[in-house]
């Protein structure tokens, strides 16, 4: 995609369903804003981060989490992550930036609880989403969109985690989170990108990620 940023712009505008992106500036791998203490104060990072300029000439960002696991993401006792979301008795209790950003970003409906967000089903989706929110609150970007990429046949993500997480978002932030299947991505890459060996790359990705 770095070899065709114009095609990449067309690709992600199609994924987002609107003409949101005017210019894509770069594609960054394993990116997190620094210093981490000014954001979530942890090791959360985007698998892919795409800085872009929107139609209003504002700096914005897309954060992508790539998933292939078949089940929920377990919370390890006494890990750094555990200490951000549980108290000494094991009850859910958000601390520091996790608490502040989740409250200030305004993403979630009033009936959504901290237990919902830190559950194994949603916790990693939530953390990536609020990492982007922390960048908005910090003034780095004007808008953030979180994308989770997953195989369509993965029941956990496709039929459970993705639609239920979307249901937790307030109407004005509903489109700040976009579930995206490998199948849809690869098809639209074929439609939008124009680069040498594009067809060979897409065929390789299909062989790598799909079982026929």
Secondary structure, DSSP 8 states (H G I E B T S, - for coil): -TT-HHHHHHHHHHHHTS--EEEE---EEEE--SSGGGTTSS---EEEEEEEEETTS-EEEEEEEE---SS-----TTSHHHHHHB-TTS-B---HHHHHHHHHH--B-TT--HHHHHSTTTHHHHHHHHHHHHHHHHTS-S-EEEEEEE-TT-HIIIIIIHHHHHHTB-GGGGGGEEEEEHHHHHHHHHHH---TTHHHHHHHHHHHH---
